[in-house]
Amino acid sequence: MRVAFKIVGDVRWIAEEIYLRNLFHALRSKDAAKIRPCVLSSAGQIIDDDFARFVGTENVIRSETPQRWTLSWLLNGVFKRLSLSDKAAGRFLVRNGIDVVFGSTLLFKYPKIGTLSWLPDFQHVHFPNMFSDEERRSRDEQFRQSLVSADRVVLLSEAVKADLLVFAPEYAYKTRPVPPISHITESIYERAPDSVLQAYHLPAKFIYLPNQFWRHKNHEIVFEALRILSEKGIKVTVVCTGYPGDYRNPDYFARL
């Protein structure tokens, strides 16, 4: 079975890339003879061979779409909206020997192709103040269309499934919670950590906080805890490595 994994995200949000890398490792160790994963790039998206190797595959398939403003492009667009099915993409996938597509919020069916749609969270429901009204409506529409179109919906956790049961209980039968797994290669433990400590001027003991610098990650509560500890004469080093930009709060990192 050849499964094409669509990549969503970039340097600003690498969660899905890391999720896929760990998932690919699990597939190689458990079902290597049954499943052949490959990376599917979206139109206009550049995925190089180094990135493919990073997530754990040597195969990259670059999507094709009908040339814009041609009759075939217009007809395919109309058909997609009316039927929630992308026939052009389906033919392309069949030609490349793809059996199943895995992607974040897949919005369309592909004829003769199985579809697995990945929904990470219902963040916009729990933290509506972080999104505009238009963004919340758009996410609701995308989630519902994905639930209609996909054969199965892969969820990040049981907590996300509980949210989905409230959001669209009629599609609960499609859901499969697949919690993230973390694979750390043995070679990491064979390396002496001194070089990293020296490069970043770190003490021997520290707390590692890799979260993005987004407001809902709540770095404030961590820094407040450090202030309280400092007043008690307790020094704790916290190492933060998350991306510093947040399109919803552009000045957040500077204020923090």
Secondary structure, DSSP 8 states (H G I E B T S, - for coil): -EEEEE---BTTB-HHHHHHHHHHHHHHHHSTTT-EEEEEE-TT----HHHHHHHT-S-EEE-----TTSHHHHHHHHHHHHHSB-HHHHHHHHHTT--EEEEET--SBBTTBEEEEEE---HHHH-GGGS-HHHHHHHHHHHHHHHHH-SEEEES-HHHHHHHHHH-GGGGGGEEE--------HHHHHS-THHHHHHTT--SS-EEE---S-GGG-HHHHHHHHHHHHHTT----EEE-S----TTSTTHHHH-
